[in-house]
Amino acid sequence: MKKIFALAFILVLAWDCTTVPITGRSQMTGLISSDEVVAMSADAYKQVIDSVKLSTNAEQVAMVKRVGNRIQKAVEQYMNNNGYTGLLDGFNWEFNVIDNDSTVNAWAMPGGKVAFYTGILPICKDDLGVAVVMGHEVAHAVAKHGQERMNQAYAKQVGFSIGAVALGQDPSLGSRLVFQAIGIGTDIGLLKFSRTHESEADELGLTFMAIAGYDPREAPKFWERMAAGSGGQAPPEFLSTHPSHETRIERLTAALPKALEFYEKSDLK
């Protein structure tokens, strides 16, 4: 029986791999379809938004939505010009600000659902800083990191549980997979993939903000502010779903020359 489950797991891993734009990395996304993932994410996003207090700070909300809309245009422009016209099918972009000053974070769900916490905005400082974070979070959605993680989690269940639990038989499974995909309830077994996704989102995000006409040289500066604000409390890199601040800054700095080419050519400034 164990051999049968192991074989099933191997077959699942080989299921319908796709390629991430810009980086060219191969990923498994076909076990749960894009349509299913986008629908589940829309439901999960609504659950979150309905359960929190949204910011009433008109200036902050306008800034996040303004930057989000501009990077959305940049992403759509890049995809249309580079043969990825179907990649954003089903996306229904949303950019919201959650009123929580103690949470220094932002996240994105599949389908273009983005949320910022007010706690990260002082570190962002302005549109340029918001663009660093927004580009990164939008990159997660565009690169289908959430879908990939949901497929990984579902593949683990299919391969190592007694029988696969169909999504239709467990109505709460979809939301649980979505929340796990964006880092809620993540286990150590998926950390390796998460660090890969974070680094990839940094690379794509730098490109997206540059295409949108935001100077990518702000990205290392933002992470320097983030590092200073953490007061040395960030967890060790091997136990974190994110690269260390130092690693991130080094990689972003190395990627700047290519991003600056996009920035100089941007017609969205």
Backbone bond lengths (Angstrom), bond angles and torsions (degrees), N, CA, C in turn:
res aa  C-N    CA-C-N  psi(-1)  N-CA   C-N-CA  omega(-1)  CA-C   N-CA-C  phi
1 M - - - 1.464 - - 1.534 111.29 -
2 K 1.342 115.62 -41.75 1.463 118.96 179.40 1.526 111.05 -61.99
3 K 1.356 116.22 -37.15 1.455 119.74 179.62 1.524 110.74 -65.04
4 I 1.326 115.34 -37.23 1.468 119.62 179.19 1.523 110.02 -64.10
5 F 1.344 116.24 -44.32 1.458 119.88 179.93 1.531 111.35 -66.29
6 A 1.339 115.82 -37.78 1.464 119.28 178.59 1.515 110.90 -64.28
7 L 1.361 116.08 -41.70 1.461 119.80 177.75 1.515 111.02 -63.95
8 A 1.330 115.94 -41.28 1.471 120.02 178.16 1.512 110.70 -60.85
9 F 1.322 116.82 -39.39 1.467 121.04 -179.84 1.520 111.01 -64.69
10 I 1.344 116.52 -42.40 1.469 120.66 178.66 1.523 110.56 -62.81
11 L 1.326 116.23 -42.22 1.470 120.07 179.06 1.519 110.91 -64.02
12 V 1.334 116.65 -37.89 1.466 120.76 178.67 1.515 110.47 -63.57
13 L 1.332 116.39 -42.52 1.467 120.14 -179.10 1.523 111.65 -62.78
14 A 1.332 116.65 -27.65 1.463 120.79 -178.88 1.526 112.20 -87.67
15 W 1.330 116.81 0.29 1.456 122.03 -173.42 1.530 111.74 -73.38
16 D 1.297 117.70 117.57 1.455 123.78 164.72 1.527 114.38 43.15
17 C 1.315 116.80 71.61 1.458 120.85 176.08 1.526 110.55 -81.12
18 T 1.319 116.69 144.90 1.458 122.44 176.33 1.521 108.42 -122.39
19 T 1.332 116.76 175.67 1.464 121.67 -176.01 1.523 110.35 -118.42
20 V 1.326 116.67 134.59 1.458 122.38 178.30 1.526 109.54 -76.71
21 P 1.348 118.42 131.32 1.466 120.02 176.92 1.535 111.42 -59.34
22 I 1.304 116.43 149.90 1.465 125.84 175.78 1.531 111.63 75.36
23 T 1.341 118.25 -54.70 1.463 119.41 -176.93 1.524 112.26 -83.63
24 G 1.339 117.43 -28.69 1.454 121.18 -179.61 1.520 114.81 76.67
25 R 1.330 117.46 10.16 1.462 120.37 -179.52 1.530 110.75 -69.92
26 S 1.331 115.88 139.09 1.459 121.13 177.11 1.526 109.77 -84.26
27 Q 1.340 116.96 139.47 1.456 120.68 -178.25 1.528 110.19 -141.34
28 M 1.323 116.18 153.91 1.457 122.08 177.68 1.523 109.40 -92.91
29 T 1.329 116.81 117.85 1.466 120.16 -176.98 1.517 113.65 -135.53
30 G 1.332 118.91 2.83 1.458 119.62 -168.60 1.507 117.43 -94.32
31 L 1.347 119.09 -11.66 1.448 119.65 -178.10 1.522 111.31 -66.02
32 I 1.325 115.92 -42.59 1.464 121.88 171.42 1.520 105.82 -113.12
33 S 1.320 117.99 121.27 1.461 121.82 -171.80 1.519 112.23 -68.77
34 S 1.341 115.21 161.16 1.462 120.71 178.07 1.528 110.96 -59.88
35 D 1.327 117.04 -41.48 1.463 120.10 179.57 1.523 111.10 -60.40
36 E 1.336 116.75 -43.59 1.461 120.42 179.27 1.524 110.80 -64.45
37 V 1.330 115.84 -43.72 1.464 120.56 -177.65 1.526 110.68 -64.21
38 V 1.327 117.52 -44.72 1.462 121.13 -179.77 1.529 110.64 -62.77
39 A 1.326 116.86 -41.87 1.470 120.63 179.65 1.525 111.08 -65.04
40 M 1.330 116.78 -44.92 1.462 120.45 179.24 1.528 110.80 -64.27
41 S 1.328 115.78 -38.10 1.464 120.10 -179.16 1.525 111.15 -67.87
42 A 1.315 117.28 -38.24 1.460 120.55 177.77 1.528 110.33 -61.24
43 D 1.335 116.17 -41.51 1.466 120.22 177.80 1.528 110.96 -65.66
44 A 1.332 116.25 -44.45 1.464 120.48 -178.95 1.531 110.92 -65.14
45 Y 1.328 116.23 -40.06 1.469 120.56 179.38 1.527 110.25 -62.46
46 K 1.316 116.23 -42.99 1.470 120.53 178.68 1.520 110.29 -62.35
47 Q 1.333 117.06 -39.70 1.464 120.38 177.12 1.524 110.66 -57.31
48 V 1.334 115.98 -45.09 1.462 120.07 -178.99 1.516 110.73 -66.29
49 I 1.322 117.03 -50.52 1.466 121.01 -176.05 1.521 111.51 -62.33
50 D 1.328 116.74 -35.18 1.468 120.63 179.46 1.526 112.18 -73.76
51 S 1.333 117.10 -17.21 1.464 120.31 -174.52 1.524 113.61 -102.81
52 V 1.332 117.87 -1.94 1.459 121.21 -177.69 1.523 110.42 -120.91
53 K 1.315 114.64 170.65 1.459 120.44 173.82 1.522 108.38 -95.93
54 L 1.315 116.42 122.24 1.454 120.39 177.23 1.523 110.15 -82.47
55 S 1.317 115.89 149.19 1.457 120.95 -179.13 1.528 111.32 -63.99
56 T 1.329 114.99 140.23 1.464 120.81 174.97 1.528 110.74 -105.70
57 N 1.332 116.12 8.52 1.456 120.89 177.44 1.530 108.05 -77.73
58 A 1.323 116.05 101.06 1.466 120.91 -172.90 1.521 112.56 -59.01
59 E 1.326 116.77 -36.95 1.468 120.41 -178.52 1.524 111.30 -66.90
60 Q 1.329 116.49 -45.25 1.458 120.36 179.69 1.525 111.53 -65.82
61 V 1.321 116.33 -44.49 1.466 120.60 -179.53 1.527 110.47 -62.11
62 A 1.340 116.12 -43.82 1.462 120.30 179.82 1.522 111.11 -63.07
63 M 1.340 116.88 -37.89 1.467 120.66 -179.80 1.527 110.66 -64.70
64 V 1.325 117.25 -46.99 1.467 120.81 -178.61 1.527 110.69 -63.99
65 K 1.321 116.72 -43.70 1.466 119.93 -179.72 1.536 111.05 -68.28
66 R 1.326 116.87 -38.19 1.474 120.92 179.34 1.535 110.69 -62.48
67 V 1.317 115.87 -48.19 1.466 120.13 179.97 1.527 110.03 -67.16
68 G 1.321 116.66 -40.73 1.461 120.02 179.16 1.509 112.37 -60.35
69 N 1.312 116.51 -45.83 1.466 120.36 -179.74 1.520 111.93 -64.16
70 R 1.319 116.51 -36.87 1.465 119.86 -179.19 1.530 111.12 -70.41
71 I 1.324 116.74 -40.38 1.467 119.38 177.67 1.521 110.20 -71.27
72 Q 1.312 117.45 -34.16 1.473 120.14 173.59 1.522 110.59 -56.47
73 K 1.325 117.21 -46.01 1.473 121.07 178.53 1.531 111.05 -61.54
74 A 1.333 115.86 -40.68 1.470 119.98 179.85 1.526 110.99 -63.45
75 V 1.324 115.98 -42.30 1.464 120.92 179.90 1.525 110.09 -64.17
76 E 1.316 116.32 -46.77 1.461 120.46 -179.25 1.528 110.32 -62.78
77 Q 1.323 116.14 -37.99 1.465 120.70 177.86 1.524 110.33 -63.40
78 Y 1.327 116.83 -47.01 1.459 120.52 -178.87 1.528 110.92 -63.10
79 M 1.316 116.94 -45.01 1.469 120.44 -178.13 1.529 111.30 -63.64
80 N 1.310 116.86 -42.18 1.468 120.78 179.81 1.517 112.05 -65.79
81 N 1.324 116.65 -34.37 1.466 121.02 -176.84 1.524 113.87 -84.73
82 N 1.337 116.41 -8.97 1.462 118.76 -173.59 1.527 113.32 -127.84
83 G 1.319 116.44 24.73 1.458 120.31 171.70 1.508 116.35 78.25
84 Y 1.334 116.83 20.48 1.465 120.21 178.75 1.530 111.05 -114.91
85 T 1.321 116.98 37.85 1.463 120.54 -172.51 1.530 113.16 -60.78
86 G 1.332 117.99 -30.11 1.459 119.98 -177.81 1.512 114.42 -88.90
87 L 1.330 116.98 -5.17 1.454 120.42 -173.91 1.527 112.37 -64.94
88 L 1.323 116.42 -31.30 1.462 120.22 -176.23 1.529 112.61 -98.31
89 D 1.314 117.50 13.17 1.464 120.61 177.91 1.531 109.95 -58.11
90 G 1.318 115.91 132.04 1.458 120.80 179.01 1.515 114.30 87.58
91 F 1.343 117.98 -8.28 1.460 119.99 178.75 1.525 110.15 -66.79
92 N 1.301 115.77 132.83 1.463 122.71 174.26 1.522 106.33 -131.76
93 W 1.340 114.87 89.52 1.457 121.45 -169.28 1.520 112.34 -62.36
94 E 1.332 115.80 139.70 1.464 123.06 171.88 1.516 108.58 -142.84
95 F 1.331 115.38 139.45 1.460 121.05 178.33 1.526 107.33 -131.30
96 N 1.330 117.08 112.65 1.452 121.66 -178.57 1.513 111.05 -125.46
97 V 1.337 115.47 157.68 1.460 122.06 178.37 1.525 108.03 -119.27
98 I 1.329 116.41 121.78 1.457 122.83 179.80 1.522 109.25 -93.32
99 D 1.321 116.12 129.98 1.462 122.21 -177.33 1.529 109.39 -77.79
100 N 1.315 115.93 91.48 1.461 121.87 179.38 1.523 107.97 -155.43
101 D 1.317 115.79 96.46 1.465 120.71 -175.12 1.522 113.37 -73.32
102 S 1.325 117.22 -17.97 1.465 119.71 -177.21 1.523 112.82 -87.70
103 T 1.321 117.07 -8.62 1.465 120.60 -179.50 1.523 109.76 -105.74
104 V 1.318 116.09 113.14 1.464 122.01 -179.73 1.524 107.16 -96.62
105 N 1.332 115.15 84.61 1.453 117.89 -171.73 1.527 110.63 -162.02
106 A 1.309 114.71 166.40 1.468 124.05 170.30 1.521 105.31 -153.67
107 W 1.320 117.38 157.87 1.462 120.27 179.28 1.524 109.88 -154.58
108 A 1.318 114.04 163.97 1.462 120.52 178.27 1.515 109.06 -135.31
109 M 1.323 115.68 143.09 1.454 122.34 173.72 1.524 108.91 -106.53
110 P 1.329 117.18 159.93 1.464 119.61 175.01 1.528 111.51 -53.68
111 G 1.326 115.60 146.80 1.457 119.95 179.56 1.509 114.30 89.67
112 G 1.355 117.16 7.59 1.459 120.35 175.33 1.512 115.14 84.45
113 K 1.328 118.07 27.48 1.464 122.27 179.02 1.525 109.10 -95.54
114 V 1.341 116.79 110.93 1.463 121.87 -173.13 1.524 110.12 -119.44
115 A 1.321 116.00 143.06 1.467 120.88 174.81 1.528 109.69 -137.17
116 F 1.318 115.73 135.04 1.460 123.58 172.22 1.526 107.94 -109.76
117 Y 1.327 116.80 144.21 1.454 120.97 169.57 1.531 108.04 -96.43
118 T 1.315 115.94 145.95 1.471 118.88 -178.47 1.522 111.22 -61.13
119 G 1.344 117.58 -23.31 1.460 120.52 -179.02 1.511 114.84 -64.51
120 I 1.338 118.06 -20.90 1.463 119.52 -179.33 1.530 111.77 -91.01
121 L 1.313 117.49 -14.79 1.471 119.96 -172.99 1.530 113.78 -68.18
122 P 1.342 120.48 -35.67 1.475 118.24 175.44 1.522 112.63 -61.66
123 I 1.332 118.07 -30.30 1.464 120.75 177.60 1.525 109.98 -76.67
124 C 1.336 116.33 -35.26 1.472 119.71 175.06 1.526 110.83 -63.77
125 K 1.327 116.56 -42.43 1.465 125.34 177.75 1.523 113.78 76.65
126 D 1.344 117.94 -49.00 1.463 120.35 -173.47 1.527 109.87 -154.02
127 D 1.346 115.59 -171.25 1.463 120.10 -179.07 1.527 112.30 -55.82
128 L 1.316 116.22 -38.67 1.458 120.63 -176.58 1.530 111.04 -65.28
129 G 1.323 115.76 -43.16 1.453 119.51 177.83 1.523 112.00 -67.51
130 V 1.331 116.25 -39.47 1.461 120.38 176.27 1.525 109.77 -61.70
131 A 1.333 116.87 -36.54 1.462 121.03 -179.25 1.526 111.59 -63.51
132 V 1.335 117.53 -34.19 1.466 120.69 177.48 1.525 109.71 -61.35
133 V 1.332 115.44 -49.48 1.463 120.72 -178.19 1.521 110.55 -69.86
134 M 1.331 116.36 -42.78 1.463 120.69 -178.15 1.526 110.95 -62.90
135 G 1.339 116.34 -44.02 1.458 119.45 178.84 1.513 110.96 -59.26
136 H 1.319 115.85 -41.64 1.466 121.27 -179.97 1.527 110.81 -64.31
137 E 1.328 117.16 -46.51 1.469 120.14 -176.93 1.531 111.43 -70.14
138 V 1.316 117.08 -41.37 1.461 120.35 176.20 1.525 110.10 -61.05
139 A 1.328 115.89 -36.47 1.471 120.01 178.51 1.527 111.38 -60.80
140 H 1.324 117.06 -39.05 1.466 119.99 176.50 1.530 110.76 -56.58
141 A 1.329 115.74 -43.83 1.471 119.65 -178.37 1.522 111.17 -70.28
142 V 1.329 116.93 -44.12 1.458 121.17 -177.64 1.526 111.30 -66.19
143 A 1.328 117.11 -39.01 1.455 121.77 -180.00 1.522 112.48 -79.36
144 K 1.329 116.74 1.60 1.465 122.53 177.82 1.523 112.35 57.62
145 H 1.329 116.25 37.02 1.455 119.47 178.44 1.521 111.63 -63.84
146 G 1.336 116.28 -39.76 1.460 119.32 178.06 1.510 111.50 -62.26
147 Q 1.328 116.71 -44.86 1.459 120.28 178.89 1.525 110.94 -62.99
148 E 1.331 115.90 -40.71 1.457 119.88 179.81 1.526 110.86 -62.58
149 R 1.329 116.83 -44.33 1.465 120.86 -179.80 1.528 111.06 -67.34
150 M 1.332 116.37 -36.78 1.464 118.83 177.20 1.521 110.50 -64.49
151 N 1.324 117.17 -39.30 1.454 121.02 177.37 1.532 110.89 -65.99
152 Q 1.335 116.26 -39.29 1.462 119.73 177.65 1.529 110.89 -62.69
153 A 1.328 115.72 -46.01 1.464 119.83 -179.05 1.521 110.89 -64.20
154 Y 1.333 116.19 -41.96 1.451 120.42 -179.94 1.525 110.67 -68.15
155 A 1.342 116.69 -36.66 1.458 120.75 178.24 1.526 110.89 -63.95
156 K 1.330 117.22 -38.51 1.459 120.38 176.63 1.518 110.44 -60.77
157 Q 1.313 115.90 -41.72 1.462 120.47 -179.40 1.523 110.61 -66.97
158 V 1.325 115.88 -43.95 1.458 120.52 179.61 1.519 110.78 -62.94
159 G 1.340 116.77 -39.75 1.448 119.72 -173.80 1.511 115.06 -80.62
160 F 1.341 117.73 -27.88 1.446 118.29 -170.50 1.532 114.87 -123.94
161 S 1.328 117.92 2.08 1.453 119.85 173.88 1.517 108.80 -102.62
162 I 1.317 117.06 164.93 1.459 120.72 179.89 1.517 107.90 -81.41
163 G 1.330 114.56 91.38 1.465 119.52 -178.91 1.514 110.63 88.14
164 A 1.323 116.89 143.12 1.461 121.35 178.95 1.517 110.13 -81.41
165 V 1.339 115.90 137.05 1.459 120.98 176.48 1.513 107.71 -90.63
166 A 1.305 117.58 112.38 1.464 121.26 -178.61 1.518 109.58 -68.21
167 L 1.337 116.07 144.74 1.460 120.16 179.92 1.521 111.41 -57.22
168 G 1.326 116.59 -36.65 1.461 120.02 -178.58 1.511 113.07 -69.41
169 Q 1.344 118.42 -19.46 1.454 121.93 -179.42 1.523 112.26 -89.47
170 D 1.289 116.83 -11.11 1.464 121.26 -179.08 1.528 108.11 -136.34
171 P 1.328 119.00 88.39 1.461 122.03 -174.76 1.523 114.22 -57.50
172 S 1.338 117.34 -26.11 1.463 119.16 -178.07 1.519 112.81 -85.74
173 L 1.338 116.96 -11.10 1.461 119.89 -175.92 1.522 111.54 -63.30
174 G 1.332 117.38 -39.71 1.456 120.69 -179.12 1.510 112.26 -57.45
175 S 1.337 116.69 -49.32 1.461 120.22 179.93 1.520 111.40 -63.81
176 R 1.335 116.71 -39.85 1.468 119.71 179.92 1.523 110.55 -62.56
177 L 1.331 116.46 -41.18 1.467 119.63 179.00 1.517 111.34 -65.63
178 V 1.346 116.94 -39.40 1.463 120.64 178.90 1.522 110.27 -63.02
179 F 1.340 117.19 -48.52 1.457 120.46 -178.72 1.521 111.22 -63.06
180 Q 1.331 117.15 -38.18 1.459 120.12 176.30 1.521 110.28 -65.17
181 A 1.336 116.22 -37.49 1.460 120.68 -176.79 1.518 112.37 -63.91
182 I 1.347 117.52 -30.21 1.461 119.32 179.87 1.528 111.81 -98.50
183 G 1.354 116.30 9.71 1.458 119.46 171.63 1.499 116.09 108.07
184 I 1.342 118.53 2.83 1.458 120.73 177.51 1.520 107.87 -93.39
185 G 1.329 116.65 115.93 1.454 119.95 -179.54 1.513 113.72 84.51
186 T 1.325 117.48 15.77 1.456 121.35 -179.57 1.529 110.30 -67.84
187 D 1.339 116.42 138.20 1.462 119.64 177.74 1.529 110.14 -103.52
188 I 1.307 115.23 167.22 1.469 121.40 -176.48 1.523 111.30 -57.56
189 G 1.329 116.72 -30.76 1.455 120.73 -177.29 1.513 114.36 -62.15
190 L 1.312 117.90 -21.30 1.455 120.97 -178.71 1.527 112.68 -106.13
191 L 1.327 117.76 2.92 1.463 119.35 -175.59 1.519 112.34 -63.14
192 K 1.326 117.71 -37.41 1.455 120.25 -179.25 1.519 110.86 -57.83
193 F 1.326 116.32 -44.06 1.451 120.46 179.12 1.532 110.95 -67.25
194 S 1.307 116.31 -36.48 1.456 119.35 -179.11 1.520 111.25 -63.65
195 R 1.326 117.76 -42.04 1.465 119.66 178.80 1.520 110.33 -65.46
196 T 1.338 116.83 -36.82 1.463 120.31 175.23 1.521 110.13 -61.02
197 H 1.312 116.19 -44.75 1.457 120.48 -179.48 1.518 111.68 -64.27
198 E 1.331 116.55 -41.23 1.467 119.69 -178.94 1.523 111.01 -63.28
199 S 1.318 116.89 -43.91 1.462 120.03 179.34 1.526 110.72 -66.03
200 E 1.323 116.06 -39.53 1.463 119.93 178.82 1.524 110.57 -66.36
201 A 1.326 117.36 -40.26 1.462 120.86 178.18 1.520 111.37 -65.10
202 D 1.335 116.98 -33.77 1.465 119.85 174.91 1.525 110.50 -61.35
203 E 1.336 116.19 -46.01 1.462 120.69 -177.92 1.525 111.28 -65.18
204 L 1.323 116.54 -48.49 1.462 120.18 179.85 1.524 110.71 -66.52
205 G 1.329 115.92 -41.45 1.462 120.08 -178.27 1.512 112.24 -62.20
206 L 1.324 116.43 -38.27 1.464 120.73 177.49 1.527 109.76 -61.67
207 T 1.332 115.98 -41.66 1.466 120.45 178.37 1.517 111.21 -65.73
208 F 1.333 116.98 -45.02 1.463 120.73 -176.95 1.530 111.79 -64.05
209 M 1.346 116.83 -42.32 1.465 117.84 -179.74 1.522 110.32 -67.70
210 A 1.340 117.04 -33.20 1.464 120.83 178.96 1.523 110.78 -67.73
211 I 1.340 116.98 -43.80 1.469 120.72 177.77 1.520 110.14 -61.56
212 A 1.342 116.30 -34.19 1.462 120.99 179.87 1.523 112.54 -75.91
213 G 1.329 117.15 -2.54 1.458 120.28 177.28 1.511 114.49 89.07
214 Y 1.337 117.42 18.46 1.462 121.56 175.07 1.526 108.43 -101.40
215 D 1.311 116.75 131.64 1.462 121.89 -175.96 1.529 110.48 -62.49
216 P 1.339 118.47 114.23 1.472 120.49 -177.19 1.520 113.69 -67.78
217 R 1.330 118.06 -13.16 1.465 120.12 178.22 1.524 111.74 -66.08
218 E 1.337 116.59 -11.02 1.464 120.72 176.69 1.528 111.77 -73.88
219 A 1.339 117.95 -23.96 1.465 120.60 -173.23 1.539 112.83 -60.04
220 P 1.337 119.16 -52.05 1.475 117.23 177.57 1.529 112.32 -60.61
221 K 1.326 117.22 -35.00 1.464 120.57 179.40 1.529 110.76 -64.32
222 F 1.342 116.19 -40.33 1.460 119.58 178.43 1.521 110.11 -60.37
223 W 1.344 116.81 -45.43 1.468 119.30 -177.04 1.519 111.63 -72.06
224 E 1.322 117.80 -24.76 1.459 119.86 172.08 1.532 109.91 -66.50
225 R 1.340 116.14 -40.20 1.473 119.89 176.37 1.525 110.40 -66.04
226 M 1.322 116.22 -40.00 1.457 120.21 178.86 1.532 110.24 -62.90
227 A 1.329 116.46 -42.79 1.462 120.43 179.52 1.529 110.79 -63.25
228 A 1.332 115.86 -42.71 1.459 120.21 179.15 1.521 110.93 -64.27
229 G 1.331 116.31 -37.64 1.453 120.89 -178.76 1.512 113.68 -72.74
230 S 1.336 116.92 -22.37 1.460 119.64 -178.37 1.518 112.38 -76.06
231 G 1.340 116.84 -18.03 1.456 120.61 178.00 1.515 113.98 60.07
232 G 1.331 115.30 29.36 1.460 119.15 179.42 1.512 114.22 77.06
233 Q 1.343 117.37 11.65 1.464 120.63 -176.27 1.521 113.57 -90.64
234 A 1.340 118.96 -2.37 1.457 120.50 179.39 1.524 109.82 -62.94
235 P 1.348 117.89 142.49 1.465 120.14 -179.58 1.518 111.31 -69.36
236 P 1.350 117.80 160.49 1.469 120.44 176.22 1.517 110.26 -56.04
237 E 1.326 116.50 146.55 1.462 120.05 -175.08 1.519 112.31 -58.68
238 F 1.345 118.84 -36.28 1.464 119.76 -175.84 1.527 112.13 -71.13
239 L 1.348 118.04 -14.13 1.460 121.03 176.72 1.522 111.72 -110.71
240 S 1.291 116.78 13.28 1.451 120.56 -176.84 1.513 111.03 -114.47
241 T 1.333 115.78 148.95 1.455 119.44 174.59 1.524 110.88 -81.81
242 H 1.327 117.28 -4.12 1.454 121.05 179.75 1.527 109.42 -117.30
243 P 1.327 117.63 149.15 1.470 119.04 171.12 1.524 109.35 -62.24
244 S 1.326 116.93 156.91 1.460 119.29 175.76 1.522 108.86 -62.58
245 H 1.344 115.53 157.47 1.466 119.05 178.83 1.522 110.76 -57.07
246 E 1.336 115.97 -40.73 1.471 119.69 -177.50 1.531 110.86 -64.67
247 T 1.331 116.50 -44.17 1.464 120.67 179.10 1.516 110.69 -62.34
248 R 1.309 115.16 -43.12 1.456 120.65 -178.37 1.534 110.55 -62.77
249 I 1.298 117.31 -46.12 1.464 121.29 -179.49 1.527 110.98 -62.07
250 E 1.343 116.60 -42.19 1.463 120.40 178.95 1.525 111.42 -61.41
251 R 1.335 117.05 -44.93 1.460 121.13 -177.59 1.525 111.33 -68.87
252 L 1.317 116.59 -39.87 1.464 119.87 178.59 1.526 110.75 -65.03
253 T 1.315 116.79 -41.74 1.459 120.64 179.24 1.526 110.77 -62.35
254 A 1.341 115.97 -39.61 1.464 120.08 179.23 1.521 111.92 -67.28
255 A 1.335 116.75 -29.09 1.469 121.11 -177.82 1.526 112.86 -86.77
256 L 1.324 118.35 -5.46 1.467 121.23 -174.51 1.535 114.52 -61.45
257 P 1.329 120.13 -41.78 1.475 118.39 -177.00 1.522 113.37 -54.94
258 K 1.337 117.62 -44.30 1.464 120.46 179.38 1.524 110.82 -67.90
259 A 1.333 116.69 -42.01 1.463 120.09 179.73 1.525 111.23 -63.09
260 L 1.317 116.98 -36.54 1.469 120.74 -179.92 1.526 111.48 -65.64
261 E 1.315 116.62 -28.79 1.467 119.21 175.21 1.525 110.43 -63.20
262 F 1.329 116.57 -43.45 1.465 120.64 176.73 1.528 111.01 -64.53
263 Y 1.323 115.80 -39.50 1.473 121.17 -178.12 1.529 110.62 -63.69
264 E 1.316 117.05 -43.91 1.457 120.89 -178.98 1.539 111.90 -64.89
265 K 1.328 116.00 -29.13 1.476 120.22 -177.71 1.523 112.44 -92.36
266 S 1.330 117.75 -4.94 1.466 121.22 -173.57 1.525 112.25 -63.28
267 D 1.338 115.21 134.29 1.457 120.34 174.79 1.526 111.25 -103.87
268 L 1.352 116.34 14.28 1.459 120.50 -179.59 1.522 112.27 -107.10
269 K 1.333 117.54 7.01 1.477 120.20 179.75 1.509 110.74 -63.85
